[in-house]
Amino acid sequence: MSAAAELNEEADYPEVCSVSRVLGTGYNLPDHVVTNDYFASYLDTSAQWIRDRTGISERRWVEGDVPASELAEPAARDAIRRAGLQPEDIDGIIFATVTPDYIFPSSAVFLQARLGCHGGLAFDVNAVCSGFLYAIATADALIGKGIAKNILVIGCDIYSKIINKNDRSSCILFGDGAGALVLGANTAAESGGKDSGTQVVEARGVGVSGSGETLCGIYASELGADGRHTGILCVPSGTAAPVTPESIKTDAHYLTMDGREVFKLAVRKLAEINESIVVSQGFSLSQVDWFASHQANQRILSAMARSLGAPEEKMLSNVEKVGNTSAASVPILLAEAEEQGKIKSGDLVVLSAFGGGVTWGSMLLRW
Ligand SMILES: CC(C)(COP(=O)(O)OP(=O)(O)OC[C@H]1O[C@@H](n2cnc3c(N)ncnc32)[C@H](O)[C@@H]1OP(=O)(O)O)[C@@H](O)C(=O)NCCC(=O)NCCS
């Protein structure tokens, strides 16, 4: 339990600290819709099987060669505009992806060039489906250290280029997409009207709420990995397994997955990390307004809700329409939920993700 939470165990509203908060969101999906019927047209599967076992009805795939930075650009521009900023106000870009434009330079620098905001930090993060959680936690830490002020955090993946379209157990799951969020320094002056009692305790703007107040911003994050499970979800192409004419002939360079094993680990870990991040800050699960969890499978989300004792209406879901978009999943979900008027200012939100590695991450924030 954090020091802030320990100090306020008895309080109805725990005292929390926050160095950064969400200023704006955006997302972008390719136009091309791929329905379940498409897979049924050439694989031994059915639209109904896919719908029943995953909750997915359709996903979007790019057409032709689209670099990740190109797919991300409209999402980034929307997030910057909704933050009330200009591209030149962005002094950091963190780009979560496992499908970058090139091996290097990073997609972050390609996006920086597209946006025309040169000079700030820019790098990619590879933590597979947990990549966005790793990226936003890193952005929060960099803002806390005063290294950057307004960081554009991107989750963007184009799995249609790395899946084996003849593997019915994996190719049906994934969609392409991009989500973006601008994270800015949290100061009393900037954090809106709700946190009237907020103190600015450091020059960089670490806000601390008192009892009964609703300080907006990121309260806490937790990240983890267990490298004993590298084999259950993997794209085996790289220095350990160079792409050769033979590997191409046998499709060995595409994504491989032990779906059943991933499913079991994901349900257990997601329930565990959602509960621990909430309790660590002195809140109870019933105080959470929205759970924004990685969209892998509706059955995983439902199992998680049951395990947490949370009403399923609080589990944001768009997996039916977009499938699993990996690092883009959580930011697309957040941007859509905000656009639809679901997540509102002052709501208590838990973000969480689980993915290849295996990796996981969670975050508690006040929107
Ligand atoms: C992939 C997944 C949908 C498969 O569903 P499942 O209920 O676990 O199914 P199983 O893997 O147990 O397979 C059951 C049967 O369905 C078959 N099957 C797999 N995909 C199929 C498909 N698209 N259509 C029809 N049958 C399929 C399997 O071959 C298996 O057949 P068998 O019993 O004859 O061996 C599910 O395991 C899943 O979503 N796992 C998590 C994947 C994930 O989220 N990955 C990304 C994490 S970030």
The ligand as a Gaussian input file, in Angstrom:
#p B3LYP/6-31G(d) Opt

LIG

0 1
 C       -8.315000     -18.695000     -29.409000
 C       -9.600000     -18.951000     -28.638000
 C      -10.731000     -18.099000     -29.165000
 C       -9.990000     -20.408000     -28.831000
 O      -11.193000     -20.665000     -28.110000
 P      -11.261000     -21.899000     -27.118000
 O      -12.640000     -21.983000     -26.627000
 O      -10.173000     -21.724000     -26.082000
 O      -10.952000     -23.076000     -28.048000
 P       -9.802000     -24.168000     -27.898000
 O       -8.478000     -23.553000     -28.182000
 O       -9.973000     -24.872000     -26.605000
 O      -10.163000     -25.104000     -29.082000
 C      -11.400000     -25.828000     -29.121000
 C      -11.557000     -26.422000     -30.486000
 O      -11.911000     -25.391000     -31.419000
 C      -11.069000     -25.463000     -32.554000
 N      -10.929000     -24.137000     -33.129000
 C       -9.959000     -23.210000     -32.905000
 N      -10.210000     -22.129000     -33.660000
 C      -11.343000     -22.384000     -34.364000
 C      -12.092000     -21.649000     -35.288000
 N      -11.732000     -20.403000     -35.682000
 N      -13.213000     -22.205000     -35.786000
 C      -13.611000     -23.421000     -35.425000
 N      -12.923000     -24.183000     -34.546000
 C      -11.808000     -23.649000     -34.009000
 C       -9.773000     -26.020000     -32.028000
 O       -9.015000     -26.585000     -33.073000
 C      -10.276000     -27.048000     -31.042000
 O      -10.596000     -28.187000     -31.736000
 P      -10.318000     -29.657000     -31.118000
 O      -11.144000     -29.704000     -29.858000
 O      -10.781000     -30.563000     -32.181000
 O       -8.857000     -29.702000     -30.832000
 C       -9.413000     -18.666000     -27.127000
 O       -8.569000     -19.642000     -26.572000
 C       -8.832000     -17.330000     -26.849000
 O       -9.433000     -16.305000     -27.109000
 N       -7.645000     -17.315000     -26.214000
 C       -6.988000     -16.080000     -25.871000
 C       -6.274000     -15.550000     -27.071000
 C       -5.837000     -14.157000     -26.870000
 O       -6.525000     -13.393000     -26.251000
 N       -4.685000     -13.816000     -27.430000
 C       -4.155000     -12.522000     -27.362000
 C       -3.806000     -12.187000     -25.963000
 S       -3.271000     -10.564000     -25.829000

